[in-house]
Amino acid sequence: MKLRDKVAVVTGGANGIGRALCNRFAAEGTRAVVVADLDIDRADQLANEIGGMAVETNVGDEASIINLVRRTTEAYGVIDLFCSNAGIGTPGGADEPNEIWQRIWEVNVMAHVYAARHVLPGMLARGEGYILATASAAGLLSQIGSAPYSVTKHGAVAFAEWLSITHGDAGIKVSCLCPQGVNTDLLKKSAGGPGDFLRTNALEPDDVADAVVKGIDEERFLILPHPEVAEYMRRKATDYDRWLRGMRRLQASFRTLSSNAQ
């Protein structure tokens, strides 16, 4: 899909990858970019810079997504591209409190469900539309040190796959963005262990935006700004047990580094 003259919505659009997407989409000649974010001040500032519209949005609240879709369609008539991009992270395992699990589930999984639930009717009626789901390489390869993040990002990938399978023949294009480390606030807050590992080959948000525009233009399902992720996926699929042993070794190396640093 070419972005020129299209209407794009980006959740989490005021910061990080979302901000880079908004800027890049505007540079591609979109008719409008809607910057959806809880940080309405930064969203307003960016929308003013690119000639778009800002909508305060809590993606984990379905009513807020309904409001976003309504305001966009009232202003521009259609939504050609919906980027369900907002996400959060948290460390921990099975012992994390239920409240933590529920919150990350709402933002990292249900936000994609709410978006699809309310943008698909219009897209299906027109016989065309594009949904971009931002997941993570963690949704393909797991995330050492964070069960909630790993589980919910796997869920995001699975839902994007389902959307493509179910609606692909009805004119709905779906892409799933799965980067590794990106220099955003989320990565900067993850000090030590896997966070340090991801920072060694971290990309800038603008690099990710470049990969997204190319992926949308080619209408590819899986967008991998870090191409090595495809090789990791191949190894995982070829010998799952070997891959798990390798991940355990990697985890052990983080623990060793952490102990030496103390």
C-alpha positions as a printed NumPy array, in Angstrom:
array([[  0.   ,   0.   ,   0.   ],
       [  1.209,   3.47 ,  -0.865],
       [  0.789,   5.965,   1.967],
       [  0.214,   9.049,  -0.151],
       [ -3.228,  10.571,   0.475],
       [ -4.077,   7.935,   3.086],
       [ -5.444,   8.532,   6.614],
       [ -3.282,   6.859,   9.248],
       [ -3.861,   6.43 ,  12.98 ],
       [ -0.924,   5.675,  15.284],
       [ -1.458,   4.72 ,  18.921],
       [  1.434,   5.479,  21.214],
       [  2.151,   8.108,  18.603],
       [  3.682,  10.785,  20.809],
       [  6.864,   8.932,  21.701],
       [  9.391,   6.37 ,  20.514],
       [  8.505,   4.191,  17.541],
       [  5.049,   5.742,  17.297],
       [  6.451,   9.244,  16.999],
       [  8.86 ,   8.12 ,  14.281],
       [  5.985,   6.468,  12.412],
       [  3.904,   9.651,  12.545],
       [  6.742,  11.764,  11.208],
       [  7.594,   9.294,   8.456],
       [  3.972,   8.809,   7.374],
       [  3.554,  12.571,   7.093],
       [  6.738,  12.752,   4.999],
       [  5.273,  10.078,   2.711],
       [  2.383,  12.407,   1.86 ],
       [ -0.491,  11.03 ,   3.906],
       [ -3.682,  13.067,   3.873],
       [ -3.709,  13.02 ,   7.673],
       [ -1.964,  11.363,  10.608],
       [ -3.834,  10.982,  13.891],
       [ -1.497,  10.95 ,  16.88 ],
       [ -3.191,   8.897,  19.608],
       [ -1.536,   8.873,  23.002],
       [ -2.112,   9.271,  26.741],
       [  0.522,  12.032,  26.65 ],
       [ -1.794,  14.536,  25.01 ],
       [  0.64 ,  17.464,  25.336],
       [  3.321,  15.729,  23.267],
       [  0.664,  14.363,  20.931],
       [ -0.673,  17.889,  20.325],
       [  2.815,  19.231,  19.743],
       [  3.59 ,  16.544,  17.154],
       [  0.195,  16.845,  15.458],
       [  0.753,  20.581,  15.046],
       [  4.17 ,  19.944,  13.517],
       [  2.908,  17.476,  10.908],
       [ -0.517,  18.96 ,  10.244],
       [ -2.402,  16.099,  11.846],
       [ -4.783,  15.628,  14.743],
       [ -4.126,  14.522,  18.325],
       [ -6.541,  12.366,  20.302],
       [ -5.96 ,  11.494,  23.942],
       [ -6.211,   7.702,  24.035],
       [ -5.859,   4.932,  26.594],
       [ -5.513,   1.855,  24.392],
       [ -6.37 ,  -0.505,  27.249],
       [ -9.833,   1.044,  27.519],
       [-12.245,   0.032,  24.755],
       [-14.313,   3.208,  25.147],
       [-11.184,   5.233,  24.436],
       [-10.534,   3.288,  21.225],
       [-14.165,   3.807,  20.198],
       [-13.691,   7.549,  20.717],
       [-10.482,   7.506,  18.666],
       [-12.134,   5.747,  15.735],
       [-15.204,   8.002,  15.92 ],
       [-13.219,  11.246,  16.025],
       [-10.987,  10.148,  13.161],
       [-13.855,   9.128,  10.901],
       [-15.756,  12.299,  11.732],
       [-12.734,  14.387,  10.781],
       [-11.497,  12.477,   7.729],
       [-14.225,  10.037,   6.667],
       [-12.085,   6.873,   6.683],
       [ -9.199,   5.115,   8.389],
       [ -6.931,   3.605,   5.75 ],
       [ -4.149,   2.48 ,   8.1  ],
       [ -4.503,   1.767,  11.812],
       [ -1.203,   1.27 ,  13.63 ],
       [ -1.895,  -0.454,  16.924],
       [  1.495,   0.487,  18.274],
       [  1.256,   1.361,  21.977],
       [  2.734,  -1.137,  24.402],
       [  4.237,  -1.484,  27.859],
       [  6.779,  -3.74 ,  29.527],
       [  7.392,  -5.144,  32.964],
       [  9.937,  -7.57 ,  34.452],
       [  9.017, -10.608,  36.498],
       [  7.559, -14.07 ,  36.231],
       [  4.544, -16.09 ,  37.262],
       [  4.643, -14.521,  40.716],
       [  3.906, -11.034,  39.42 ],
       [  0.645,  -9.702,  40.953],
       [ -2.572, -10.256,  39.017],
       [ -2.917,  -6.494,  38.601],
       [  0.371,  -6.35 ,  36.671],
       [ -0.62 ,  -9.242,  34.434],
       [ -4.033,  -7.711,  33.783],
       [ -2.659,  -4.277,  32.93 ],
       [ -0.083,  -5.537,  30.437],
       [ -2.673,  -7.894,  28.934],
       [ -5.033,  -4.978,  28.332],
       [ -2.382,  -2.803,  26.684],
       [ -0.332,  -5.387,  24.782],
       [ -3.143,  -7.693,  23.64 ],
       [ -6.648,  -6.341,  24.153],
       [ -5.724,  -2.998,  22.596],
       [ -5.205,  -4.859,  19.293],
       [ -8.551,  -6.609,  19.725],
       [-10.361,  -3.333,  20.46 ],
       [ -8.739,  -1.66 ,  17.463],
       [ -9.723,  -4.458,  15.091],
       [-13.226,  -4.651,  16.531],
       [-13.894,  -1.   ,  15.73 ],
       [-11.909,  -0.347,  12.528],
       [-12.71 ,  -3.569,  10.691],
       [-16.395,  -2.844,   9.986],
       [-15.563,   0.252,   7.954],
       [-12.625,  -1.404,   6.219],
       [-14.639,  -4.509,   5.339],
       [-17.481,  -2.352,   4.007],
       [-15.022,  -0.622,   1.664],
       [-13.223,  -3.857,   0.817],
       [ -9.841,  -2.432,   1.809],
       [ -7.823,  -1.343,   4.811],
       [ -4.528,  -1.917,   6.571],
       [ -3.788,  -2.873,  10.182],
       [ -0.252,  -2.724,  11.558],
       [  0.275,  -4.406,  14.935],
       [  3.444,  -3.567,  16.82 ],
       [  4.53 ,  -6.653,  18.732],
       [  8.195,  -7.491,  19.354],
       [ 10.822, -10.077,  18.555],
       [  9.852, -11.288,  22.04 ],
       [  6.566, -12.38 ,  20.479],
       [  8.499, -14.728,  18.209],
       [ 11.456, -15.687,  20.4  ],
       [ 10.408, -15.062,  24.026],
       [ 11.844, -12.53 ,  26.484],
       [ 14.301, -13.54 ,  29.161],
       [ 13.383, -11.938,  32.491],
       [  9.78 , -11.015,  31.692],
       [  7.02 , -13.575,  31.475],
       [  4.231, -10.956,  31.141],
       [  5.956,  -9.206,  28.244],
       [  6.795, -12.455,  26.463],
       [  3.292, -13.891,  26.844],
       [  1.471, -10.764,  25.743],
       [  3.722, -10.141,  22.754],
       [  3.169, -13.735,  21.643],
       [ -0.542, -12.994,  21.956],
       [ -0.203,  -9.884,  19.801],
       [  1.541, -11.858,  17.06 ],
       [ -1.086, -14.608,  17.214],
       [ -3.948, -12.133,  16.915],
       [ -2.308, -10.412,  13.946],
       [ -1.889, -13.805,  12.267],
       [ -5.56 , -14.553,  12.882],
       [ -6.615, -11.225,  11.379],
       [ -4.61 , -11.902,   8.235],
       [ -5.94 , -15.446,   7.873],
       [ -9.537, -14.448,   8.537],
       [ -9.798, -11.193,   6.593],
       [ -6.93 , -11.242,   4.093],
       [ -9.16 , -12.382,   1.239],
       [-11.604,  -9.551,   1.998],
       [ -9.077,  -6.842,   1.168],
       [ -7.654,  -6.342,   4.662],
       [ -3.872,  -6.147,   4.785],
       [ -2.108,  -6.959,   8.052],
       [  1.493,  -6.471,   9.102],
       [  3.13 ,  -7.392,  12.389],
       [  6.147,  -5.346,  13.472],
       [  8.652,  -7.356,  15.549],
       [ 11.82 ,  -5.416,  16.359],
       [ 14.47 ,  -6.312,  18.914],
       [ 16.095,  -3.456,  20.82 ],
       [ 15.047,   0.066,  19.847],
       [ 16.357,   3.205,  21.548],
       [ 13.106,   4.205,  23.231],
       [ 12.178,   4.949,  26.829],
       [ 11.108,   1.313,  27.267],
       [ 14.621,   0.054,  26.506],
       [ 16.334,   2.804,  28.475],
       [ 14.436,   1.786,  31.606],
       [ 15.522,  -1.863,  31.362],
       [ 18.93 ,  -1.738,  33.008],
       [ 21.063,  -4.883,  33.22 ],
       [ 20.755,  -8.384,  31.773],
       [ 18.607,  -8.632,  28.634],
       [ 18.286,  -4.856,  28.466],
       [ 22.046,  -4.452,  28.079],
       [ 22.09 ,  -7.248,  25.484],
       [ 19.382,  -5.558,  23.412],
       [ 21.134,  -2.198,  23.584],
       [ 24.23 ,  -3.543,  21.829],
       [ 22.465,  -3.673,  18.449],
       [ 19.596,  -1.305,  19.154],
       [ 18.14 ,   0.647,  16.261],
       [ 16.833,   4.189,  16.302],
       [ 13.054,   4.677,  16.012],
       [ 13.573,   6.286,  12.595],
       [ 15.231,   3.064,  11.375],
       [ 12.156,   1.124,  12.46 ],
       [  9.888,   3.613,  10.692],
       [ 11.888,   3.092,   7.493],
       [ 11.375,  -0.675,   7.786],
       [  7.658,  -0.188,   8.392],
       [  7.14 ,   1.987,   5.319],
       [  9.007,  -0.566,   3.198],
       [  7.027,  -3.441,   4.703],
       [  3.696,  -1.711,   4.127],
       [  4.677,  -0.864,   0.574],
       [  5.437,  -4.565,  -0.026],
       [  2.398,  -5.624,   2.041],
       [  4.501,  -8.104,   4.031],
       [  3.014,  -9.666,   7.142],
       [  6.191,  -9.882,   9.205],
       [  8.277,  -6.699,   9.43 ],
       [ 11.686,  -7.376,  10.977],
       [ 13.844,  -4.259,  11.363],
       [ 16.52 ,  -6.595,  12.807],
       [ 16.891,  -9.147,   9.961],
       [ 18.778, -11.585,  12.202],
       [ 15.493, -12.356,  13.94 ],
       [ 14.461, -14.402,  10.894],
       [ 17.508, -16.632,  11.388],
       [ 16.726, -17.032,  15.097],
       [ 13.191, -18.074,  14.149],
       [ 14.555, -20.622,  11.687],
       [ 16.792, -22.158,  14.352],
       [ 13.907, -22.286,  16.799],
       [ 11.634, -24.038,  14.307],
       [ 14.353, -26.454,  13.166],
       [ 15.323, -27.716,  16.634],
       [ 13.116, -26.376,  19.425],
       [ 14.941, -28.188,  22.239],
       [ 18.336, -26.971,  21.083],
       [ 16.961, -23.456,  20.88 ],
       [ 15.603, -23.683,  24.44 ],
       [ 18.989, -24.895,  25.698],
       [ 20.613, -21.94 ,  23.966],
       [ 18.175, -19.524,  25.582],
       [ 18.933, -21.022,  28.993],
       [ 22.652, -20.524,  28.371],
       [ 21.994, -16.927,  27.393],
       [ 19.963, -16.405,  30.553],
       [ 22.756, -17.92 ,  32.655],
       [ 25.267, -15.546,  31.072],
       [ 23.143, -12.578,  32.151],
       [ 23.095, -13.897,  35.701],
       [ 26.874, -14.316,  35.672],
       [ 27.392, -10.78 ,  34.421],
       [ 25.003,  -9.46 ,  37.044],
       [ 26.832, -11.328,  39.836],
       [ 30.235, -10.062,  38.649],
       [ 28.945,  -6.502,  38.593],
       [ 27.923,  -6.637,  42.268]])
